[in-house]
Amino acid sequence: MSGVLIVTGVADADFAEEVRKTTRGLDIEIAHALPAGEQRTVLLVWSAASPATAADVPTLIELRVQGRLVVTRRDDTPLLQGLGDLEIVPADAPARETAFKLLHATLAPGNVATIPKAMPAHVPMVTSLPPPPSARKSRAAAWIGAIAIVLLLAAGAGAFLG
């Protein structure tokens, strides 16, 4: 079993082969259907000839959550319902850009920028700081401090003179 699966329609097989050649060194299999419960990194070549169906959406979403899904467009065919928020390699991108994304997903699954990060279950609680004093309270405190200094100086001067 290979480490990467490129799922493509027959019409896009040449593009898939170009991506495979660009990523020399990766063990890549090209298929015309997505196996249920796929565990490899998957490149889905999306076009009107795409072999993916609505039944594939749960597997594709799971692959996306795990950071093991790359989708590249070959035309303007709308994505399947539930996949609209995926980062997609645009149709005019060269095969080497798709290959780069595929390499990244294969070598560092879970580090793809498009993966939403879930909060860990044990997030420590952070206590909030008290609100800063209002400007009015700050001015009053400054006046009280100034008056106290004047009274201390006056008392010191009176003791010195008297």
N, CA and C atoms as a LAMMPS dump frame, in Angstrom:
ITEM: TIMESTEP
0
ITEM: NUMBER OF ATOMS
486
ITEM: BOX BOUNDS ff ff ff
-5.0000000000000000e+02 5.0000000000000000e+02
-5.0000000000000000e+02 5.0000000000000000e+02
-5.0000000000000000e+02 5.0000000000000000e+02
ITEM: ATOMS id mol type element x y z
1 1 1 N 0.849 -1.176 0
2 1 2 C 0 0 0
3 1 3 C 0.895 1.24 0
4 2 1 N 0.516 2.227 -0.784
5 2 2 C 1.337 3.426 -0.902
6 2 3 C 0.991 4.441 0.178
7 3 1 N 1.832 5.484 0.311
8 3 2 C 1.624 6.509 1.316
9 3 3 C 0.711 7.632 0.864
10 4 1 N 0.516 7.766 -0.459
11 4 2 C -0.292 8.843 -1.008
12 4 3 C -1.222 8.268 -2.062
13 5 1 N -2.441 8.777 -2.063
14 5 2 C -3.411 8.374 -3.067
15 5 3 C -3.86 9.618 -3.818
16 6 1 N -3.732 9.61 -5.133
17 6 2 C -4.283 10.68 -5.961
18 6 3 C -5.579 10.148 -6.544
19 7 1 N -6.678 10.819 -6.214
20 7 2 C -7.985 10.427 -6.727
21 7 3 C -8.331 11.39 -7.852
22 8 1 N -8.49 10.854 -9.038
23 8 2 C -8.709 11.68 -10.218
24 8 3 C -9.632 10.994 -11.201
25 9 1 N -10.329 11.793 -11.973
26 9 2 C -11.123 11.251 -13.069
27 9 3 C -10.207 10.911 -14.226
28 10 1 N -10.694 10.13 -15.145
29 10 2 C -9.897 9.718 -16.301
30 10 3 C -9.425 10.943 -17.087
31 11 1 N -10.275 11.962 -17.216
32 11 2 C -9.926 13.158 -17.989
33 11 3 C -8.751 13.927 -17.38
34 12 1 N -8.514 13.777 -16.069
35 12 2 C -7.439 14.506 -15.39
36 12 3 C -6.248 13.613 -15.056
37 13 1 N -6.19 12.436 -15.633
38 13 2 C -5.13 11.476 -15.32
39 13 3 C -3.746 12.003 -15.705
40 14 1 N -3.651 12.781 -16.786
41 14 2 C -2.348 13.332 -17.185
42 14 3 C -1.823 14.297 -16.127
43 15 1 N -2.701 15.129 -15.576
44 15 2 C -2.301 16.06 -14.516
45 15 3 C -1.834 15.268 -13.297
46 16 1 N -2.575 14.234 -12.927
47 16 2 C -2.197 13.399 -11.781
48 16 3 C -0.83 12.763 -12.002
49 17 1 N -0.565 12.315 -13.203
50 17 2 C 0.73 11.712 -13.516
51 17 3 C 1.843 12.754 -13.436
52 18 1 N 1.557 13.988 -13.864
53 18 2 C 2.544 15.064 -13.764
54 18 3 C 2.876 15.369 -12.305
55 19 1 N 1.85 15.38 -11.443
56 19 2 C 2.087 15.588 -10.009
57 19 3 C 2.931 14.443 -9.464
58 20 1 N 2.625 13.22 -9.868
59 20 2 C 3.391 12.066 -9.39
60 20 3 C 4.866 12.199 -9.784
61 21 1 N 5.138 12.594 -11.013
62 21 2 C 6.518 12.754 -11.474
63 21 3 C 7.224 13.875 -10.725
64 22 1 N 6.507 14.94 -10.392
65 22 2 C 7.097 16.075 -9.675
66 22 3 C 7.481 15.687 -8.255
67 23 1 N 6.742 14.787 -7.66
68 23 2 C 6.994 14.374 -6.272
69 23 3 C 7.793 13.078 -6.224
70 24 1 N 8.808 12.987 -7.044
71 24 2 C 9.659 11.788 -7.049
72 24 3 C 10.061 11.435 -5.623
73 25 1 N 10.019 10.186 -5.329
74 25 2 C 10.405 9.74 -3.994
75 25 3 C 9.207 9.389 -3.131
76 26 1 N 8.053 9.95 -3.435
77 26 2 C 6.855 9.572 -2.686
78 26 3 C 6.247 8.325 -3.322
79 27 1 N 5.725 7.478 -2.487
80 27 2 C 5.037 6.284 -2.958
81 27 3 C 3.595 6.686 -3.25
82 28 1 N 3.273 6.881 -4.533
83 28 2 C 1.963 7.421 -4.923
84 28 3 C 1.212 6.411 -5.778
85 29 1 N -0.049 6.247 -5.448
86 29 2 C -0.959 5.433 -6.247
87 29 3 C -2.007 6.374 -6.825
88 30 1 N -2.375 6.167 -8.071
89 30 2 C -3.433 6.954 -8.708
90 30 3 C -4.655 6.055 -8.839
91 31 1 N -5.804 6.571 -8.392
92 31 2 C -7.039 5.796 -8.452
93 31 3 C -8.156 6.675 -9.005
94 32 1 N -9.204 6.031 -9.467
95 32 2 C -10.342 6.751 -10.023
96 32 3 C -11.528 6.745 -9.068
97 33 1 N -11.296 6.299 -7.833
98 33 2 C -12.339 6.318 -6.804
99 33 3 C -11.668 6.409 -5.441
100 34 1 N -12.37 7.002 -4.496
101 34 2 C -11.865 7.13 -3.127
102 34 3 C -12.354 5.944 -2.309
103 35 1 N -11.433 5.109 -1.82
104 35 2 C -11.869 3.992 -0.98
105 35 3 C -12.448 4.503 0.338
106 36 1 N -13.476 3.861 0.823
107 36 2 C -14.071 4.242 2.103
108 36 3 C -13.048 4.03 3.208
109 37 1 N -12.988 4.971 4.143
110 37 2 C -12.087 4.848 5.284
111 37 3 C -10.623 4.987 4.918
112 38 1 N -10.323 5.705 3.859
113 38 2 C -8.943 5.864 3.387
114 38 3 C -8.048 6.419 4.495
115 39 1 N -6.865 5.827 4.67
116 39 2 C -5.942 6.224 5.728
117 39 3 C -4.687 6.921 5.206
118 40 1 N -4.514 6.999 3.899
119 40 2 C -3.351 7.655 3.315
120 40 3 C -3.631 9.149 3.122
121 41 1 N -2.594 9.891 2.82
122 41 2 C -2.769 11.279 2.402
123 41 3 C -3.391 11.232 1.01
124 42 1 N -4.395 12.101 0.792
125 42 2 C -5.144 12.056 -0.46
126 42 3 C -5.054 13.391 -1.179
127 43 1 N -4.771 13.32 -2.472
128 43 2 C -4.895 14.468 -3.363
129 43 3 C -6.14 14.216 -4.184
130 44 1 N -7.135 15.098 -4.041
131 44 2 C -8.357 14.992 -4.819
132 44 3 C -8.261 15.997 -5.955
133 45 1 N -8.203 15.486 -7.181
134 45 2 C -8.164 16.339 -8.359
135 45 3 C -9.618 16.62 -8.719
136 46 1 N -10.036 17.886 -8.525
137 46 2 C -11.449 18.235 -8.649
138 46 3 C -11.738 18.891 -9.996
139 47 1 N -12.713 18.328 -10.703
140 47 2 C -13.154 18.886 -11.977
141 47 3 C -14.519 18.284 -12.301
142 48 1 N -15.034 18.62 -13.462
143 48 2 C -16.298 18.026 -13.902
144 48 3 C -16.151 16.508 -14.024
145 49 1 N -14.935 16.043 -14.252
146 49 2 C -14.67 14.603 -14.383
147 49 3 C -14.343 13.95 -13.048
148 50 1 N -14.476 14.685 -11.949
149 50 2 C -14.09 14.17 -10.639
150 50 3 C -14.885 12.925 -10.262
151 51 1 N -14.203 11.942 -9.713
152 51 2 C -14.887 10.721 -9.315
153 51 3 C -15.532 10.803 -7.925
154 52 1 N -15.303 11.888 -7.183
155 52 2 C -15.84 11.98 -5.816
156 52 3 C -17.351 12.208 -5.864
157 53 1 N -18.022 11.63 -4.881
158 53 2 C -19.478 11.748 -4.787
159 53 3 C -19.856 12.21 -3.381
160 54 1 N -21.134 12.464 -3.192
161 54 2 C -21.615 12.879 -1.869
162 54 3 C -21.313 11.813 -0.821
163 55 1 N -21.259 10.568 -1.204
164 55 2 C -20.944 9.494 -0.256
165 55 3 C -19.501 9.591 0.242
166 56 1 N -18.632 10.275 -0.515
167 56 2 C -17.233 10.428 -0.118
168 56 3 C -17.004 11.567 0.869
169 57 1 N -17.982 12.441 1.057
170 57 2 C -17.799 13.635 1.883
171 57 3 C -17.352 13.303 3.304
172 58 1 N -17.955 12.345 4.015
173 58 2 C -17.468 12.049 5.383
174 58 3 C -15.986 11.647 5.414
175 59 1 N -15.552 10.833 4.466
176 59 2 C -14.143 10.43 4.415
177 59 3 C -13.263 11.63 4.111
178 60 1 N -13.695 12.477 3.175
179 60 2 C -12.916 13.668 2.823
180 60 3 C -12.815 14.632 3.996
181 61 1 N -13.9 14.813 4.727
182 61 2 C -13.871 15.698 5.906
183 61 3 C -12.938 15.133 6.969
184 62 1 N -12.973 13.826 7.186
185 62 2 C -12.073 13.201 8.164
186 62 3 C -10.618 13.387 7.747
187 63 1 N -10.329 13.193 6.463
188 63 2 C -8.969 13.411 5.959
189 63 3 C -8.555 14.865 6.16
190 64 1 N -9.471 15.781 5.927
191 64 2 C -9.18 17.213 6.11
192 64 3 C -8.855 17.513 7.563
193 65 1 N -9.659 16.997 8.48
194 65 2 C -9.435 17.227 9.915
195 65 3 C -8.063 16.699 10.334
196 66 1 N -7.636 15.609 9.747
197 66 2 C -6.34 15.016 10.066
198 66 3 C -5.19 15.676 9.311
199 67 1 N -5.508 16.621 8.43
200 67 2 C -4.465 17.308 7.67
201 67 3 C -3.902 16.483 6.542
202 68 1 N -4.675 15.51 6.061
203 68 2 C -4.182 14.615 5.025
204 68 3 C -4.979 14.724 3.73
205 69 1 N -5.547 15.898 3.458
206 69 2 C -6.312 16.098 2.23
207 69 3 C -5.822 17.346 1.529
208 70 1 N -5.532 17.206 0.255
209 70 2 C -5.202 18.332 -0.612
210 70 3 C -6.19 18.263 -1.771
211 71 1 N -6.804 19.4 -2.083
212 71 2 C -7.739 19.449 -3.205
213 71 3 C -7.192 20.43 -4.217
214 72 1 N -7.133 20.008 -5.464
215 72 2 C -6.706 20.888 -6.544
216 72 3 C -7.804 20.93 -7.601
217 73 1 N -8.094 22.124 -8.05
218 73 2 C -9.124 22.304 -9.085
219 73 3 C -8.506 22.179 -10.46
220 74 1 N -9.266 21.68 -11.39
221 74 2 C -8.874 21.674 -12.792
222 74 3 C -9.835 22.514 -13.619
223 75 1 N -10.992 22.882 -13.047
224 75 2 C -11.965 23.748 -13.712
225 75 3 C -12.825 24.419 -12.638
226 76 1 N -13.911 25.056 -13.036
227 76 2 C -14.752 25.795 -12.084
228 76 3 C -15.925 24.991 -11.538
229 77 1 N -15.882 23.692 -11.637
230 77 2 C -16.963 22.85 -11.131
231 77 3 C -17.105 23.063 -9.626
232 78 1 N -18.334 23.361 -9.142
233 78 2 C -18.523 23.574 -7.696
234 78 3 C -18.158 22.322 -6.895
235 79 1 N -17.638 22.566 -5.706
236 79 2 C -17.297 21.453 -4.812
237 79 3 C -18.551 20.803 -4.262
238 80 1 N -18.392 19.606 -3.753
239 80 2 C -19.496 18.907 -3.112
240 80 3 C -19.951 19.665 -1.867
241 81 1 N -21.213 19.539 -1.524
242 81 2 C -21.767 20.135 -0.305
243 81 3 C -20.965 19.657 0.899
244 82 1 N -20.51 20.59 1.739
245 82 2 C -19.725 20.251 2.923
246 82 3 C -18.231 20.451 2.737
247 83 1 N -17.797 20.726 1.516
248 83 2 C -16.374 20.918 1.256
249 83 3 C -16.06 22.333 0.805
250 84 1 N -17.039 23.218 0.865
251 84 2 C -16.874 24.574 0.339
252 84 3 C -15.852 25.426 1.06
253 85 1 N -15.495 25.114 2.305
254 85 2 C -14.557 25.955 3.046
255 85 3 C -13.114 25.452 2.981
256 86 1 N -12.857 24.481 2.118
257 86 2 C -11.501 23.961 1.981
258 86 3 C -10.612 24.927 1.214
259 87 1 N -9.342 24.942 1.58
260 87 2 C -8.366 25.662 0.765
261 87 3 C -8.091 24.785 -0.444
262 88 1 N -8.195 25.393 -1.604
263 88 2 C -8.072 24.64 -2.846
264 88 3 C -6.923 25.209 -3.663
265 89 1 N -6.127 24.346 -4.266
266 89 2 C -5.117 24.803 -5.209
267 89 3 C -5.893 25.219 -6.458
268 90 1 N -5.725 26.471 -6.913
269 90 2 C -6.533 26.953 -8.038
270 90 3 C -6.259 26.206 -9.34
271 91 1 N -7.239 26.275 -10.238
272 91 2 C -7.167 25.54 -11.502
273 91 3 C -5.987 25.958 -12.363
274 92 1 N -5.575 27.216 -12.274
275 92 2 C -4.479 27.678 -13.128
276 92 3 C -3.099 27.418 -12.509
277 93 1 N -3.055 26.816 -11.342
278 93 2 C -1.77 26.536 -10.682
279 93 3 C -1.063 25.389 -11.392
280 94 1 N 0.255 25.481 -11.486
281 94 2 C 1.001 24.386 -12.119
282 94 3 C 1.023 23.146 -11.22
283 95 1 N 1.335 22.025 -11.824
284 95 2 C 1.383 20.76 -11.088
285 95 3 C 2.378 20.826 -9.94
286 96 1 N 3.471 21.591 -10.093
287 96 2 C 4.475 21.649 -9.016
288 96 3 C 3.904 22.303 -7.754
289 97 1 N 2.954 23.265 -7.883
290 97 2 C 2.338 23.853 -6.687
291 97 3 C 1.48 22.817 -5.972
292 98 1 N 0.732 22.043 -6.755
293 98 2 C -0.065 20.965 -6.167
294 98 3 C 0.853 19.943 -5.507
295 99 1 N 1.961 19.62 -6.166
296 99 2 C 2.908 18.658 -5.604
297 99 3 C 3.488 19.168 -4.296
298 100 1 N 3.79 20.47 -4.216
299 100 2 C 4.318 21.051 -2.985
300 100 3 C 3.311 20.904 -1.847
301 101 1 N 2.048 21.227 -2.111
302 101 2 C 1.005 21.081 -1.072
303 101 3 C 0.876 19.623 -0.646
304 102 1 N 0.96 18.73 -1.61
305 102 2 C 0.855 17.303 -1.313
306 102 3 C 2.028 16.834 -0.456
307 103 1 N 3.234 17.268 -0.811
308 103 2 C 4.406 16.926 -0.002
309 103 3 C 4.257 17.435 1.426
310 104 1 N 3.796 18.672 1.57
311 104 2 C 3.618 19.251 2.902
312 104 3 C 2.613 18.438 3.721
313 105 1 N 1.482 18.096 3.112
314 105 2 C 0.465 17.322 3.832
315 105 3 C 0.969 15.922 4.175
316 106 1 N 1.818 15.359 3.32
317 106 2 C 2.331 14.009 3.556
318 106 3 C 3.4 13.983 4.634
319 107 1 N 4.297 14.967 4.589
320 107 2 C 5.419 14.975 5.522
321 107 3 C 5.079 15.597 6.867
322 108 1 N 4.088 16.475 6.898
323 108 2 C 3.7 17.139 8.152
324 108 3 C 2.188 17.149 8.292
325 109 1 N 1.541 15.978 8.346
326 109 2 C 0.081 15.975 8.469
327 109 3 C -0.342 16.675 9.75
328 110 1 N -1.405 17.415 9.637
329 110 2 C -1.897 18.148 10.802
330 110 3 C -1.325 19.529 10.914
331 111 1 N -0.308 19.881 10.115
332 111 2 C 0.284 21.214 10.164
333 111 3 C -0.163 22.083 9.005
334 112 1 N -1.15 21.644 8.259
335 112 2 C -1.641 22.421 7.142
336 112 3 C -2.376 23.63 7.691
337 113 1 N -2.126 24.775 7.09
338 113 2 C -2.675 26.015 7.617
339 113 3 C -4.185 26.054 7.595
340 114 1 N -4.839 25.292 6.738
341 114 2 C -6.26 25.35 6.612
342 114 3 C -7.005 24.517 7.625
343 115 1 N -6.282 23.767 8.488
344 115 2 C -6.94 22.901 9.443
345 115 3 C -7.352 23.719 10.653
346 116 1 N -8.624 23.699 11
347 116 2 C -9.014 24.411 12.206
348 116 3 C -8.429 23.727 13.426
349 117 1 N -7.859 24.49 14.318
350 117 2 C -7.242 23.937 15.521
351 117 3 C -8.273 23.894 16.646
352 118 1 N -8.48 22.724 17.201
353 118 2 C -9.396 22.578 18.322
354 118 3 C -8.689 22.99 19.607
355 119 1 N -9.443 23.528 20.528
356 119 2 C -8.88 23.902 21.827
357 119 3 C -8.61 22.626 22.616
358 120 1 N -7.478 22.531 23.313
359 120 2 C -7.244 21.355 24.145
360 120 3 C -8.257 21.306 25.276
361 121 1 N -8.527 20.096 25.734
362 121 2 C -9.551 19.915 26.765
363 121 3 C -9.137 20.501 28.108
364 122 1 N -7.86 20.636 28.372
365 122 2 C -7.385 21.084 29.679
366 122 3 C -6.791 22.493 29.608
367 123 1 N -7.534 23.427 29.09
368 123 2 C -7.06 24.804 29.006
369 123 3 C -7.094 25.414 30.406
370 124 1 N -5.958 25.906 30.911
371 124 2 C -5.974 26.493 32.251
372 124 3 C -6.773 27.792 32.248
373 125 1 N -7.462 28.01 33.34
374 125 2 C -8.254 29.235 33.479
375 125 3 C -7.315 30.385 33.808
376 126 1 N -7.526 31.491 33.198
377 126 2 C -6.724 32.683 33.44
378 126 3 C -7.632 33.712 34.102
379 127 1 N -7.218 34.191 35.261
380 127 2 C -8.045 35.195 35.926
381 127 3 C -7.809 36.537 35.25
382 128 1 N -8.862 37.274 35.152
383 128 2 C -8.731 38.573 34.497
384 128 3 C -8.243 39.606 35.506
385 129 1 N -7.55 40.574 35.004
386 129 2 C -7.074 41.659 35.846
387 129 3 C -8.231 42.576 36.196
388 130 1 N -8.154 43.272 37.352
389 130 2 C -9.23 44.198 37.673
390 130 3 C -9.228 45.325 36.649
391 131 1 N -10.386 45.913 36.424
392 131 2 C -10.436 46.979 35.433
393 131 3 C -9.592 48.167 35.889
394 132 1 N -8.997 48.871 34.948
395 132 2 C -8.185 50.024 35.336
396 132 3 C -9.073 51.11 35.93
397 133 1 N -8.538 51.893 36.85
398 133 2 C -9.357 52.947 37.453
399 133 3 C -9.751 53.947 36.378
400 134 1 N -10.898 54.516 36.587
401 134 2 C -11.363 55.495 35.609
402 134 3 C -10.488 56.749 35.685
403 135 1 N -10.525 57.549 34.678
404 135 2 C -9.727 58.773 34.635
405 135 3 C -10.142 59.718 35.753
406 136 1 N -11.417 59.714 36.092
407 136 2 C -11.908 60.598 37.163
408 136 3 C -11.282 60.212 38.501
409 137 1 N -11.233 58.912 38.793
410 137 2 C -10.622 58.446 40.038
411 137 3 C -9.129 58.753 40.043
412 138 1 N -8.479 58.621 38.896
413 138 2 C -7.047 58.91 38.816
414 138 3 C -6.773 60.382 39.102
415 139 1 N -7.588 61.269 38.54
416 139 2 C -7.398 62.712 38.788
417 139 3 C -7.631 63.038 40.256
418 140 1 N -8.632 62.434 40.871
419 140 2 C -8.912 62.692 42.283
420 140 3 C -7.743 62.223 43.152
421 141 1 N -7.19 61.06 42.831
422 141 2 C -6.052 60.543 43.585
423 141 3 C -4.844 61.467 43.42
424 142 1 N -4.646 61.998 42.217
425 142 2 C -3.531 62.921 41.992
426 142 3 C -3.708 64.195 42.81
427 143 1 N -4.913 64.736 42.882
428 143 2 C -5.171 65.952 43.674
429 143 3 C -4.954 65.696 45.164
430 144 1 N -5.431 64.564 45.641
431 144 2 C -5.25 64.235 47.061
432 144 3 C -3.766 64.123 47.379
433 145 1 N -3.004 63.475 46.482
434 145 2 C -1.559 63.364 46.684
435 145 3 C -0.88 64.731 46.687
436 146 1 N -1.295 65.617 45.775
437 146 2 C -0.695 66.955 45.711
438 146 3 C -1.009 67.749 46.973
439 147 1 N -2.241 67.656 47.447
440 147 2 C -2.624 68.375 48.668
441 147 3 C -1.837 67.84 49.861
442 148 1 N -1.653 66.529 49.936
443 148 2 C -0.894 65.942 51.05
444 148 3 C 0.544 66.439 51.039
445 149 1 N 1.141 66.545 49.864
446 149 2 C 2.514 67.045 49.764
447 149 3 C 2.597 68.494 50.204
448 150 1 N 1.625 69.33 49.792
449 150 2 C 1.618 70.756 50.186
450 150 3 C 1.476 70.872 51.695
451 151 1 N 0.598 70.062 52.297
452 151 2 C 0.408 70.133 53.759
453 151 3 C 1.675 69.691 54.488
454 152 1 N 2.354 68.663 53.99
455 152 2 C 3.589 68.221 54.618
456 152 3 C 4.669 69.29 54.521
457 153 1 N 4.756 69.932 53.371
458 153 2 C 5.737 71.005 53.209
459 153 3 C 5.419 72.183 54.126
460 154 1 N 4.134 72.525 54.214
461 154 2 C 3.729 73.642 55.087
462 154 3 C 4.018 73.303 56.536
463 155 1 N 3.757 72.077 56.961
464 155 2 C 4.022 71.685 58.341
465 155 3 C 5.523 71.716 58.62
466 156 1 N 6.302 71.274 57.666
467 156 2 C 7.756 71.279 57.831
468 156 3 C 8.288 72.709 57.905
469 157 1 N 7.752 73.585 57.059
470 157 2 C 8.188 74.986 57.066
471 157 3 C 7.777 75.643 58.362
472 158 1 N 6.568 75.366 58.872
473 158 2 C 6.11 75.958 60.145
474 158 3 C 6.96 75.502 61.301
475 159 1 N 7.374 74.266 61.33
476 159 2 C 8.205 73.747 62.402
477 159 3 C 9.594 74.384 62.333
478 160 1 N 10.079 74.64 61.151
479 160 2 C 11.381 75.215 60.958
480 160 3 C 11.392 76.692 61.356
481 161 1 N 10.314 77.413 61.034
482 161 2 C 10.23 78.834 61.332
483 161 3 C 9.792 79.097 62.77
484 162 1 N 9.07 78.226 63.337
485 162 2 C 8.478 78.502 64.632
486 162 3 C 9.185 78.071 65.802
